[in-house]
Amino acid sequence: MQIEKYDRQKAIQYANKWAYTRNPKYYNFDKIGGDCTNFVSQCLYEGCKTMNYKKTNGWYYKNANDKSPSWTGVEFLYNFLVNNKEIGPYGSEASEVQIGDIVQLSFDNEKFTHSLIIVAKEKETIFTASHTFDSYGRDINTYKYKKIRFIHIKGVYKNIGLK
């Protein structure tokens, strides 16, 4: 297993390109629960170019009917990233974040239901991109959330010699 750097700039460039439209390579989940975590996973993938194809605990997308729960589910993505010790991106819950890191919001103080990617940071202000509530460069403080958590992407586990 080899650890590689997560390319934050590529993730942000992808977010900039696709924040207000949909990449035809991926199914649009807006009408069946929301597209926010799908979009964040796409951005993460652009920054790491590595998927984990484990059926139950992996992180991958082949098509709308063949994807991991973590590709589109808020809690599943969180659990994958903070617990991953195998192939793919990994991270930790954090208070200090950078561009390319993930934000998750709870609007009811119970469940986290919205994922966003950090696209800019100026002093203490964090700007995000998201699907479902399509935006790019939106101040995180404009959301009416009850709870917030940040996932700092630390790197990417890769198998040497495998794609």
N, C-alpha and C positions, 0 to 999 in steps of 0.2 A: 504494500500500500504506500502510495506517495501522496504528500500533501502539496497542493498547488494553490496559488493565489486566486482569489475571486476577483474578476475584472469588473470593478464597480462602474467604470466609464461605459463599458459595453452594455451593462444592465440599464444604465440611465439613458443611453442613446436609444435603446429599444423602447423604453418607457416613453420617451419623447416622440418617437415615430408612431406608436400605436395607442397612445392614451385616449384619443378621440375616435379611433376607428378600430376595426378588428382584423387581426392577421388571419387570412383565409386558411392557413395551415392548422388552425385550432378552432374547435367548436366554440360558439358563443353561448355561454350558459346564462345570459341575462334573464331569459324567460323561465328558467327552471332553478331559481335560487340565487342567482347573481354570478357575475363574472370576475369579481375582484380577486379572488385567490388564484384563479386560472391565469389572470393577467400578471399577478405578482410572480407566479411560477414561471411564466414565459420570460419575464425579466431576469429572474434568477438563472434560468437556463442559459440565457444569452451571456451571462457573466461567468458561467462555470462550464458549459458545454458537456455536462456529465449528468446522466440519469441513473437512478438506482431501480432496477427492474424487479425487485422483490415484490411479489403479489400483495402481501398484507402490510408490510412495514416499509415499502420502498417509496420512491418519488419519481414518477415517470408519466409520460403521455405518449400514446400511440395514436389514439383516436377517441372520440367521445364515449365510446363503449369499452375502451381498453386503456384505462388510466388508473393510477393509484388514488386512494382517497385523499392523500396529502397534496395531490396536484390542485385540487379544487376546494378542499375543505379547510376552513380556518383553523380549527383545533388540530386537525390531522397534520397540517403544514407545520404548525408550532411544535407538535410532538416529534415530527420527523427531524426538524432542524436542531432542536435542543438535545435530542437523544441520539442522533446519527453518529455511528462509529464505523460505518462502512462507506461504500462508494456514494459520492454525491456531496452537495454542499452541507455544511454544518455550522452551527452557531450557538449562541447562548443568550438568555434574557439579559438585557443590559440597560443601564441608564445613560451611558455615553454612546452615541451612535454616529455613523458616517453616512454619506450618500451610498445608496445601494442596499442599505439595511432595511428591515421590514418593520412596519407598525401594524398593530392589530387593535381594534377598538371594540368596546362593549357599549351598547346603547341602553341596556336594561340593567346594568350592574351585575349581571349573572353570567351570560355567555358572551364570548368574543365572537363577533359575526362579520367583521369587515377587515380586510387586509389591504395595505397600501405599501408603496415603496418610497423611500426617501430619495428625492431628486435634488435637493439643495438644502443647505443649512447656513443661516446667517446669524451669528451670535447665538442667541437662545431660541431662535425661530426655526422650525422645521417645515419644509415644503415637501409635499407628496404628490404622487400620481396614483391614479386608481381607475378601475372600471366599476361598473354598476352605477356609481355616482361619478361619471367620467370627469376626470380632471387631470391637469398637469400643472405643477407649481402652486398647488393649493396649500395655504397655511393650515397646519394641523389644528390650530386653535379655532378655526371656523366650523369645525364639526361639533355637534352637541353630544359628545360621548360622556359616559359615566366612568369608564375605566379605560386605561391605555397600557399597552405593553410594547416593548421594543425588542427585536431580535437582531443582534449583531452577527453578521455573517463573518465567520473567522477564516474560512478557507474551503477547499474542496478536496475530498479524498478521491484519488484516482488509482485504478489498477495499472501497474506498469505494463505496457505492451497491449492493453485492451482499449477499445474505443468506448 
